[in-house]
């Protein structure tokens, strides 16, 4: 199999969910992958922590699409100082590796309403803005599946674009969480300038678990059409493969990622 990776395609560490950071490095080397998305929790758990793992990524010459992490418990302001403390190393790491953005999920809403959540997210991000700007790191937020209210309150791309403009953050476009939306073409065309990275995987209709994704081409998402919409709207950033779940585990990380790389190659524009 030709395993050449399209230069605009990154492979997220979430694709190899149960591997540790150093195991990810070995897998990427085996697959010839040099454009990656990092996951903060894996870096924190690795020997030497976030600083060592970031230096390792930099020294190996990887291009980095994103450094991903969970957001805040928006309903519990007392928990924010501890989260701010854990995110400062993530900002430093994002700068070290030259990540296109540090992205967070929108945050757990608890009993808060939507507009209350937007205000709380703005307050939660405020202490990160100055250090991020000083380091040249862009902050971005991902919209999530409504079954994942434990990590986010924004469940449509249309709402995510609005929130991004209100809070001056970037958008992490997650195809599995918006491919079915009414007016998707118009939303992409209107909000393209807010989109920092586009995450891609596939979904089989009938799946009832939010985190059970499929290798691109194995499911029902019209990926080529949606990638074409992004391209037509002027999006010129990276596409990031982010898949996980039983199908990926059963096939094995290496074979699943290799098939995904091959399937996406002809869909992604130069």
Backbone bond lengths (Angstrom), bond angles and torsions (degrees), N, CA, C in turn:
res aa  C-N    CA-C-N  psi(-1)  N-CA   C-N-CA  omega(-1)  CA-C   N-CA-C  phi
1 X - - - 1.471 - - 1.524 110.30 -
2 X 1.356 115.60 134.38 1.460 120.80 173.14 1.517 108.42 -73.78
3 X 1.337 116.25 116.81 1.455 119.56 -174.68 1.523 112.29 -106.87
4 X 1.327 117.87 17.51 1.459 120.06 179.02 1.526 109.62 -58.15
5 X 1.318 115.30 134.59 1.462 121.26 -175.72 1.523 108.87 -100.54
6 X 1.332 116.10 130.72 1.456 120.62 176.70 1.528 108.84 -58.94
7 X 1.335 118.61 136.56 1.474 120.01 -175.69 1.517 114.48 -62.22
8 X 1.329 117.93 -21.96 1.467 119.89 178.77 1.526 112.24 -92.35
9 X 1.321 117.18 0.74 1.464 120.29 -179.86 1.522 110.48 -100.19
10 X 1.333 115.78 124.06 1.459 122.31 173.22 1.525 108.72 -108.11
11 X 1.318 115.79 155.08 1.462 121.58 177.40 1.522 108.67 -114.36
12 X 1.323 116.47 118.61 1.457 121.11 -178.97 1.522 111.37 -74.80
13 X 1.324 115.51 146.38 1.469 120.87 173.83 1.516 111.62 -62.18
14 X 1.318 117.69 -17.93 1.464 120.80 178.19 1.528 110.65 -68.47
15 X 1.347 117.58 -21.90 1.471 120.58 177.39 1.522 112.09 -64.55
16 X 1.303 117.06 -23.33 1.471 122.48 177.26 1.530 107.80 -118.11
17 X 1.308 114.68 60.30 1.460 123.93 -166.05 1.523 113.67 -51.57
18 X 1.295 118.49 -43.19 1.464 121.31 -173.48 1.524 114.18 -92.42
19 X 1.325 117.38 6.07 1.458 120.16 174.09 1.524 109.77 -90.67
20 X 1.329 115.76 150.79 1.448 120.70 172.93 1.513 110.93 -81.35
21 X 1.324 116.11 173.17 1.459 121.13 -175.77 1.528 112.04 -56.81
22 X 1.315 118.28 -48.87 1.461 120.44 -177.15 1.526 111.57 -69.07
23 X 1.313 117.81 -29.72 1.456 120.62 173.32 1.516 111.04 -67.89
24 X 1.337 116.76 -35.93 1.460 119.93 174.23 1.526 110.86 -60.45
25 X 1.325 116.72 -44.31 1.456 120.00 179.40 1.525 111.06 -57.23
26 X 1.333 116.18 -43.33 1.463 120.45 -179.58 1.533 110.91 -65.85
27 X 1.332 116.37 -41.24 1.463 120.22 179.36 1.524 110.42 -63.95
28 X 1.323 117.44 -46.15 1.461 120.67 -179.76 1.527 110.67 -60.74
29 X 1.331 117.01 -40.64 1.467 119.90 178.67 1.531 110.54 -62.77
30 X 1.323 116.29 -41.69 1.464 120.59 -179.56 1.522 111.71 -64.22
31 X 1.337 116.77 -34.89 1.459 121.36 -177.30 1.528 113.12 -90.84
32 X 1.318 117.03 -3.37 1.454 120.02 -179.46 1.515 113.42 72.88
33 X 1.317 117.10 31.43 1.465 122.53 -177.49 1.530 109.82 -97.05
34 X 1.316 116.31 126.63 1.464 119.43 178.72 1.526 112.92 -127.10
35 X 1.330 116.96 9.98 1.468 122.80 177.18 1.523 106.23 -126.90
36 X 1.322 117.26 114.48 1.460 120.35 -166.63 1.526 111.66 -136.23
37 X 1.326 114.20 160.25 1.454 122.34 169.48 1.517 108.35 -112.62
38 X 1.309 117.40 134.01 1.458 122.30 -175.85 1.525 110.57 -100.78
39 X 1.344 114.72 155.58 1.466 121.04 179.14 1.514 108.09 -123.65
40 X 1.326 116.58 121.18 1.458 121.77 -170.76 1.516 112.40 -57.31
41 X 1.320 118.23 -42.01 1.461 119.61 -175.69 1.523 111.53 -61.38
42 X 1.319 118.61 -37.71 1.468 120.50 177.46 1.520 110.57 -65.16
43 X 1.321 116.94 -37.88 1.459 120.54 179.08 1.523 111.06 -67.59
44 X 1.329 116.13 -39.60 1.464 120.22 179.49 1.520 111.73 -64.52
45 X 1.335 116.84 -36.04 1.463 121.22 -175.23 1.522 113.23 -82.74
46 X 1.324 117.50 -16.46 1.459 120.95 -177.56 1.522 111.36 -74.47
47 X 1.315 116.15 156.05 1.465 120.84 176.10 1.526 109.19 -59.58
48 X 1.312 116.25 130.74 1.455 121.19 -178.55 1.504 114.15 89.03
49 X 1.338 116.63 -11.00 1.453 120.81 172.82 1.515 114.68 69.61
50 X 1.318 114.85 -158.99 1.452 121.50 -171.12 1.524 112.12 -66.79
51 X 1.313 117.36 -41.43 1.467 119.40 -177.35 1.528 111.08 -63.94
52 X 1.333 117.78 -45.18 1.470 120.58 -178.92 1.509 111.59 -65.63
53 X 1.331 116.98 -43.16 1.461 119.07 -177.43 1.525 111.26 -68.56
54 X 1.324 117.00 -37.37 1.466 119.44 177.02 1.526 110.65 -63.53
55 X 1.318 116.65 -43.10 1.461 119.79 178.52 1.521 111.07 -62.72
56 X 1.329 117.05 -36.54 1.461 121.15 178.74 1.526 111.15 -64.26
57 X 1.338 116.49 -43.52 1.465 120.82 177.74 1.525 110.26 -62.28
58 X 1.315 116.61 -45.50 1.469 120.47 179.29 1.524 111.18 -61.89
59 X 1.320 116.71 -46.32 1.459 120.17 -174.87 1.522 112.30 -68.40
60 X 1.322 117.20 -25.59 1.469 120.66 177.57 1.525 112.75 -85.09
61 X 1.314 116.57 -3.77 1.450 120.45 173.57 1.516 116.07 79.33
62 X 1.337 117.72 21.51 1.460 120.26 178.28 1.525 110.82 -68.96
63 X 1.326 116.07 143.64 1.463 121.42 161.77 1.524 106.90 -85.36
64 X 1.318 117.17 142.30 1.465 121.04 -174.65 1.531 109.69 -124.44
65 X 1.315 115.17 120.94 1.462 120.87 179.37 1.522 111.16 -76.63
66 X 1.331 116.16 -49.72 1.459 120.52 -176.40 1.525 109.99 -148.07
67 X 1.319 114.56 156.93 1.462 121.30 161.69 1.525 104.60 -116.78
68 X 1.333 115.91 115.20 1.463 122.08 -170.97 1.518 111.25 -102.72
69 X 1.340 115.12 146.96 1.462 119.41 175.88 1.529 109.59 -159.30
70 X 1.312 115.25 162.76 1.456 120.59 174.53 1.530 109.73 -70.20
71 X 1.324 114.25 155.94 1.451 119.93 179.46 1.515 113.02 -91.04
72 X 1.312 116.00 -146.89 1.459 123.57 -173.89 1.526 111.05 -100.67
73 X 1.320 115.83 158.16 1.460 120.79 163.04 1.527 105.48 -83.45
74 X 1.309 116.03 97.33 1.464 120.22 -170.51 1.519 112.88 -64.35
75 X 1.310 116.43 -26.75 1.464 121.43 -177.77 1.522 112.71 -81.80
76 X 1.334 117.90 -8.06 1.462 122.00 -173.84 1.525 109.43 -124.91
77 X 1.320 115.79 83.33 1.465 119.50 -176.36 1.526 112.45 -64.92
78 X 1.320 117.46 -23.67 1.459 119.50 178.61 1.526 111.91 -66.09
79 X 1.327 117.31 -21.14 1.467 120.54 -179.89 1.528 112.60 -85.08
80 X 1.317 117.50 -10.91 1.463 119.61 -173.63 1.530 114.38 -66.52
81 X 1.341 120.29 -41.53 1.470 118.15 -178.99 1.528 113.19 -56.69
82 X 1.307 117.71 -39.49 1.465 119.90 178.33 1.530 110.49 -65.81
83 X 1.340 116.30 -38.59 1.461 118.96 178.26 1.515 110.84 -68.40
84 X 1.312 118.43 -39.90 1.461 120.15 176.08 1.532 110.42 -57.91
85 X 1.333 115.88 -41.60 1.464 120.31 -179.27 1.523 110.89 -62.20
86 X 1.323 117.26 -38.71 1.462 120.18 -178.43 1.525 111.98 -76.65
87 X 1.338 117.76 -23.58 1.452 120.61 -177.43 1.529 113.07 -86.81
88 X 1.318 118.25 -18.24 1.470 118.17 177.65 1.530 111.31 -62.10
89 X 1.350 120.32 -44.63 1.469 118.48 174.31 1.525 112.74 -61.16
90 X 1.318 116.44 -30.44 1.464 119.16 178.09 1.527 111.11 -66.96
91 X 1.327 117.33 -37.98 1.460 120.59 174.85 1.529 110.82 -62.32
92 X 1.329 115.92 -46.47 1.467 119.90 178.83 1.521 110.71 -60.54
93 X 1.343 116.73 -42.12 1.464 120.63 179.93 1.517 111.17 -65.06
94 X 1.342 116.81 -40.29 1.461 120.20 178.85 1.527 110.82 -59.92
95 X 1.326 115.92 -40.27 1.465 119.81 177.57 1.525 110.91 -68.17
96 X 1.323 116.81 -41.12 1.467 121.06 -178.70 1.517 111.42 -59.19
97 X 1.336 116.71 -43.63 1.468 120.40 -175.24 1.529 112.66 -91.57
98 X 1.339 117.37 -5.25 1.455 120.29 -179.04 1.510 113.16 69.80
99 X 1.337 117.05 35.68 1.467 120.85 -179.20 1.520 110.88 -62.64
100 X 1.315 115.93 144.03 1.461 120.17 177.38 1.523 110.85 -63.25
101 X 1.339 117.32 -31.23 1.459 120.38 175.56 1.517 109.98 -162.63
102 X 1.320 115.51 158.69 1.460 123.13 161.99 1.514 105.14 -98.80
103 X 1.332 116.34 118.53 1.453 116.99 -178.35 1.510 112.34 -117.91
104 X 1.320 113.08 143.93 1.444 122.89 179.61 1.525 108.91 -120.02
105 X 1.316 115.70 151.24 1.450 118.49 164.76 1.528 107.71 -69.41
106 X 1.322 117.03 158.93 1.463 120.59 -170.09 1.519 113.40 -66.56
107 X 1.325 117.49 -22.06 1.457 120.35 176.60 1.512 113.43 110.99
108 X 1.331 115.10 147.23 1.461 121.07 -178.82 1.525 110.27 -72.04
109 X 1.347 117.86 127.77 1.463 120.00 -174.68 1.514 115.00 -83.47
110 X 1.365 117.94 -25.19 1.458 118.26 -171.80 1.528 109.56 56.38
111 X 1.329 118.17 -132.88 1.474 120.28 -177.99 1.522 114.21 -86.70
112 X 1.337 118.56 1.29 1.463 120.89 -174.63 1.517 111.38 -71.46
113 X 1.320 116.28 147.92 1.449 122.39 172.06 1.516 111.13 -79.99
114 X 1.339 116.05 172.05 1.464 120.09 -172.66 1.527 111.91 -59.18
115 X 1.313 117.35 -52.30 1.463 119.23 -177.46 1.520 112.17 -66.33
116 X 1.325 116.82 -32.72 1.469 119.69 174.11 1.525 110.09 -63.51
117 X 1.326 116.75 -37.78 1.465 120.67 178.66 1.522 111.05 -66.48
118 X 1.328 117.14 -41.91 1.461 120.07 179.07 1.527 109.82 -59.98
119 X 1.328 116.22 -45.23 1.465 119.59 178.80 1.519 111.24 -63.23
120 X 1.331 117.28 -42.34 1.462 120.82 179.89 1.522 110.98 -65.60
121 X 1.341 117.02 -40.51 1.463 119.40 178.50 1.523 110.31 -62.94
122 X 1.301 117.33 -40.89 1.455 119.98 176.37 1.516 112.14 -59.87
123 X 1.327 116.34 -43.22 1.470 120.32 177.71 1.526 111.33 -65.35
124 X 1.337 116.70 -40.13 1.462 120.51 -178.16 1.527 111.50 -66.37
125 X 1.331 116.48 -35.33 1.464 120.05 -178.28 1.524 112.92 -79.98
126 X 1.330 117.63 -18.96 1.463 120.18 -171.38 1.532 113.63 -54.75
127 X 1.349 119.67 -46.50 1.469 118.35 -179.41 1.530 114.40 -66.92
128 X 1.328 117.31 -13.48 1.459 120.52 179.53 1.525 112.27 -89.59
129 X 1.315 117.65 -16.61 1.457 120.28 -170.70 1.527 112.97 -66.72
130 X 1.311 117.23 -48.02 1.468 119.09 -177.74 1.522 111.67 -64.77
131 X 1.356 119.09 -49.49 1.464 117.00 177.67 1.515 113.51 -62.69
132 X 1.333 117.68 -34.89 1.464 119.98 176.88 1.529 110.48 -62.84
133 X 1.327 116.45 -45.14 1.458 120.29 179.23 1.526 111.38 -62.83
134 X 1.331 116.42 -41.73 1.466 120.26 179.22 1.524 111.45 -61.11
135 X 1.337 116.07 -34.15 1.464 121.17 -177.91 1.523 112.72 -89.90
136 X 1.326 116.95 -7.45 1.458 119.98 -176.98 1.512 113.45 73.85
137 X 1.336 117.00 30.63 1.462 122.21 -178.11 1.520 109.18 -104.83
138 X 1.313 117.06 128.94 1.457 120.70 176.92 1.522 109.58 -87.88
139 X 1.329 116.17 136.91 1.452 121.92 174.91 1.527 108.92 -93.80
140 X 1.327 115.82 138.36 1.459 120.74 179.57 1.515 109.40 -140.57
141 X 1.331 116.04 161.31 1.463 122.49 -176.94 1.523 108.72 -132.69
142 X 1.316 115.74 143.13 1.463 122.48 -179.39 1.524 110.97 -105.74
143 X 1.318 116.78 138.25 1.461 121.51 171.16 1.531 108.11 -84.42
144 X 1.331 116.65 144.82 1.459 120.86 -170.47 1.523 111.54 -126.38
145 X 1.325 114.37 164.30 1.457 122.19 176.54 1.525 110.10 -62.98
146 X 1.346 119.47 139.65 1.467 120.16 -179.23 1.521 114.08 -61.35
147 X 1.343 117.64 -18.42 1.463 119.30 174.35 1.519 112.10 -74.39
148 X 1.344 117.52 -9.31 1.465 121.01 -179.61 1.526 111.14 -108.18
149 X 1.332 114.79 52.05 1.456 119.66 175.83 1.530 112.11 -67.63
150 X 1.322 116.18 -9.10 1.467 119.85 176.34 1.520 111.89 -73.69
151 X 1.349 117.84 -16.58 1.459 119.39 -178.58 1.526 113.82 -127.00
152 X 1.336 117.66 -11.33 1.456 117.11 -177.18 1.514 113.13 -161.30
153 X 1.346 115.24 156.77 1.462 120.73 -179.09 1.518 112.39 -117.93
154 X 1.337 118.14 -5.40 1.465 121.76 -179.33 1.525 108.00 -101.46
155 X 1.331 116.25 118.51 1.459 119.77 -170.16 1.522 113.76 -121.55
156 X 1.310 117.95 16.15 1.458 120.30 173.25 1.521 108.50 -144.66
157 X 1.311 115.29 152.39 1.460 119.27 176.80 1.521 110.44 -64.98
158 X 1.312 117.18 -39.47 1.468 120.21 179.84 1.531 110.54 -56.88
159 X 1.340 116.77 -47.04 1.464 119.68 178.79 1.520 110.91 -66.75
160 X 1.345 117.19 -36.08 1.460 119.79 -178.20 1.518 110.75 -65.46
161 X 1.321 117.62 -40.20 1.461 120.44 177.22 1.532 110.43 -62.10
162 X 1.328 116.51 -42.88 1.465 119.85 178.24 1.526 111.35 -62.12
163 X 1.323 116.38 -46.31 1.466 120.21 -179.72 1.528 110.40 -63.36
164 X 1.321 116.95 -41.29 1.459 120.47 -179.96 1.526 111.07 -59.76
165 X 1.314 116.38 -40.52 1.468 119.41 179.63 1.523 111.27 -70.66
166 X 1.313 116.46 -37.23 1.471 119.25 178.64 1.515 112.08 -66.60
167 X 1.336 116.61 -34.42 1.462 120.53 -174.45 1.526 113.81 -106.27
168 X 1.322 117.49 -0.11 1.462 122.25 -179.98 1.534 111.38 56.71
169 X 1.327 115.27 55.99 1.462 122.10 173.63 1.522 107.91 -129.26
170 X 1.337 115.74 166.98 1.447 120.74 175.32 1.512 111.53 -85.15
171 X 1.331 115.18 168.24 1.464 122.47 178.39 1.518 109.61 -111.18
172 X 1.322 116.24 131.27 1.461 121.62 166.51 1.522 106.38 -95.82
173 X 1.309 116.24 108.33 1.461 124.45 -177.91 1.527 107.56 -79.09
174 X 1.331 117.24 116.24 1.467 122.44 179.37 1.519 108.33 -111.04
175 X 1.344 116.30 107.98 1.462 120.34 -170.91 1.524 112.63 -61.71
176 X 1.327 118.39 -35.53 1.466 119.30 -178.22 1.518 112.27 -68.30
177 X 1.327 116.99 -16.30 1.458 120.80 -178.88 1.528 113.42 -102.51
178 X 1.345 117.49 6.56 1.469 117.81 -179.13 1.517 114.30 -148.24
179 X 1.328 119.49 -3.99 1.469 120.23 -171.07 1.522 113.10 -62.16
180 X 1.318 116.76 -21.85 1.460 122.64 -175.68 1.531 112.48 -95.39
181 X 1.322 118.46 0.23 1.458 121.13 -172.11 1.526 112.64 -68.73
182 X 1.315 115.56 141.26 1.462 121.26 170.89 1.528 109.17 -64.76
183 X 1.326 115.49 136.36 1.463 119.77 176.93 1.514 113.72 70.46
184 X 1.339 117.90 27.11 1.463 119.90 -176.63 1.524 111.17 -60.51
185 X 1.333 117.38 -40.88 1.466 119.81 -179.43 1.524 110.44 -58.60
186 X 1.324 117.06 -44.03 1.466 120.50 -179.40 1.524 111.28 -67.55
187 X 1.345 116.45 -38.80 1.469 119.42 179.62 1.512 111.03 -64.62
188 X 1.334 116.89 -43.00 1.468 120.28 178.66 1.526 110.03 -63.86
189 X 1.323 116.79 -45.55 1.470 119.84 -178.82 1.524 111.24 -61.85
190 X 1.323 116.38 -40.31 1.464 120.76 -178.95 1.523 112.36 -72.78
191 X 1.327 116.55 -37.06 1.463 119.67 -171.14 1.507 115.69 -105.73
192 X 1.325 118.37 11.49 1.465 120.74 -172.92 1.522 112.64 -56.93
193 X 1.336 116.91 -34.75 1.468 118.11 -176.07 1.529 112.51 -70.47
194 X 1.333 117.26 -15.04 1.459 120.09 178.26 1.528 112.44 -88.18
195 X 1.337 117.99 -16.36 1.468 121.50 -172.58 1.522 110.18 -81.52
196 X 1.308 116.09 122.14 1.459 122.39 -177.37 1.525 110.74 -94.23
197 X 1.310 117.17 -39.78 1.457 122.78 -179.00 1.521 107.66 -149.11
198 X 1.335 116.12 148.39 1.462 121.43 178.19 1.523 109.09 -114.67
199 X 1.322 116.94 117.97 1.461 121.41 -179.91 1.523 109.79 -91.59
200 X 1.330 115.34 135.30 1.454 120.86 -174.76 1.527 111.11 -129.08
201 X 1.312 114.06 141.23 1.463 124.27 169.15 1.522 104.24 -164.73
202 X 1.317 118.44 -163.35 1.457 120.08 -178.70 1.518 109.64 -132.65
203 X 1.332 115.07 167.52 1.457 122.73 -176.26 1.523 108.50 -143.90
204 X 1.320 116.24 134.16 1.450 121.11 175.49 1.520 109.74 -97.36
205 X 1.316 116.18 124.01 1.454 120.36 177.99 1.529 109.22 -56.69
206 X 1.318 114.88 134.16 1.459 121.47 -175.84 1.511 113.17 105.72
207 X 1.340 117.02 -16.03 1.464 120.82 175.73 1.524 108.92 -69.54
208 X 1.318 116.78 133.95 1.469 119.75 -175.40 1.526 112.46 -117.80
209 X 1.331 116.96 14.05 1.458 121.60 176.85 1.520 108.59 -114.95
210 X 1.328 116.69 128.27 1.467 120.78 -172.83 1.518 112.38 -61.04
211 X 1.316 117.44 -33.62 1.458 120.63 -174.09 1.528 112.68 -101.10
212 X 1.318 118.09 20.11 1.468 121.03 178.14 1.524 108.17 -103.57
213 X 1.315 115.58 95.68 1.456 121.60 -175.97 1.526 110.37 -108.60
214 X 1.318 115.29 174.08 1.450 121.15 -176.54 1.523 110.48 -129.87
215 X 1.327 115.55 159.63 1.456 121.75 173.94 1.531 108.62 -62.45
216 X 1.326 119.14 134.77 1.462 120.58 177.13 1.530 111.90 -49.39
217 X 1.324 114.37 130.29 1.453 120.43 -176.98 1.505 113.44 99.85
218 X 1.330 117.52 -16.95 1.463 121.50 -179.31 1.525 112.45 -92.35
219 X 1.331 117.43 -7.96 1.454 120.24 -174.23 1.513 112.81 -121.07
220 X 1.333 115.16 -153.01 1.459 121.72 -170.76 1.522 114.46 -112.49
221 X 1.316 118.93 0.28 1.469 120.20 179.06 1.527 109.34 -74.51
222 X 1.333 118.44 130.25 1.471 120.70 176.07 1.528 110.63 -76.92
223 X 1.316 115.80 72.78 1.457 121.20 -170.65 1.521 112.55 -60.99
224 X 1.321 117.18 -44.10 1.464 118.83 -178.01 1.526 110.82 -60.56
225 X 1.331 116.65 -40.20 1.469 119.74 179.82 1.519 110.61 -65.23
226 X 1.339 117.07 -44.14 1.466 119.85 -177.19 1.523 110.91 -69.59
227 X 1.320 117.55 -39.56 1.462 119.81 174.92 1.524 109.79 -61.38
228 X 1.330 116.89 -38.18 1.457 120.70 175.86 1.517 112.73 -63.00
229 X 1.333 117.30 -38.32 1.466 120.78 176.61 1.527 111.03 -62.59
230 X 1.315 116.39 -42.95 1.462 120.30 178.25 1.525 110.72 -62.28
231 X 1.322 116.26 -43.96 1.452 120.23 -179.88 1.529 110.85 -64.02
232 X 1.333 116.98 -44.46 1.459 120.76 -179.35 1.525 111.81 -63.35
233 X 1.334 116.64 -29.36 1.467 121.00 180.00 1.524 112.47 -80.83
234 X 1.339 117.18 -6.34 1.454 120.34 177.70 1.515 115.20 99.84
235 X 1.337 117.56 5.95 1.465 119.19 177.22 1.525 109.22 -66.69
236 X 1.328 116.41 125.13 1.463 120.33 -178.78 1.522 112.35 -125.52
237 X 1.337 116.78 18.54 1.456 120.99 -179.01 1.516 112.50 -88.42
238 X 1.320 115.79 -170.19 1.459 119.86 -178.52 1.527 112.90 -80.78
239 X 1.317 114.10 152.32 1.454 122.40 167.80 1.524 106.27 -101.24
240 X 1.327 115.86 132.33 1.462 120.23 -174.99 1.527 109.24 -118.66
241 X 1.326 116.36 118.35 1.458 121.17 175.15 1.514 108.87 -70.55
242 X 1.344 116.29 120.49 1.463 120.60 177.35 1.527 108.32 -137.19
243 X 1.313 115.95 95.46 1.462 120.71 -179.67 1.519 108.92 -129.94
244 X 1.313 115.09 151.31 1.454 120.79 -179.71 1.517 108.76 -161.71
245 X 1.319 114.97 169.87 1.452 119.49 176.33 1.518 113.11 116.09
246 X 1.328 116.75 -179.48 1.467 121.77 -173.11 1.517 114.38 -57.83
247 X 1.324 118.22 -36.94 1.468 118.93 -178.90 1.522 111.26 -63.49
248 X 1.316 116.28 -42.45 1.459 120.94 178.95 1.525 110.26 -68.38
249 X 1.323 117.08 -42.38 1.458 120.82 179.27 1.527 111.02 -61.90
250 X 1.344 116.77 -42.52 1.459 120.19 -177.09 1.527 111.94 -67.41
251 X 1.314 116.75 -38.80 1.463 119.85 -179.69 1.519 111.98 -74.64
252 X 1.325 115.65 -33.08 1.462 120.93 -174.81 1.513 109.75 103.75
253 X 1.333 116.32 140.91 1.454 120.57 -173.66 1.528 112.21 -61.18
254 X 1.316 117.34 -48.27 1.456 120.17 -177.58 1.517 113.00 -58.98
255 X 1.340 118.66 -55.57 1.466 119.33 179.53 1.524 113.48 -61.24
256 X 1.342 117.37 -40.32 1.464 119.75 -178.86 1.523 110.91 -64.92
257 X 1.320 117.31 -44.37 1.463 120.28 179.77 1.521 110.56 -65.73
258 X 1.329 117.41 -41.85 1.461 120.33 179.55 1.526 110.93 -61.12
259 X 1.317 118.11 -41.87 1.465 120.61 178.38 1.522 110.77 -65.89
260 X 1.336 116.21 -39.89 1.469 119.99 179.44 1.524 110.95 -63.23
261 X 1.316 116.49 -44.35 1.467 121.00 178.71 1.524 110.33 -58.23
262 X 1.330 116.70 -44.47 1.462 120.96 -179.44 1.528 111.71 -66.80
263 X 1.341 116.53 -39.57 1.466 120.15 -178.34 1.525 111.83 -68.88
264 X 1.332 117.18 -36.88 1.461 120.84 -176.04 1.523 113.25 -81.21
265 X 1.323 116.78 -23.15 1.461 119.68 -174.49 1.518 113.30 -51.99
266 X 1.334 119.96 -48.86 1.468 118.37 -179.07 1.529 114.70 -75.71
267 X 1.320 117.81 -12.20 1.467 120.39 -178.47 1.528 112.25 -85.35
268 X 1.324 116.97 -27.12 1.475 120.72 -171.64 1.521 109.62 -89.97
269 X 1.323 117.01 128.22 1.469 119.18 180.00 1.528 111.52 -71.37
270 X 1.297 115.05 161.45 1.473 120.67 -179.45 1.519 110.98 -64.93
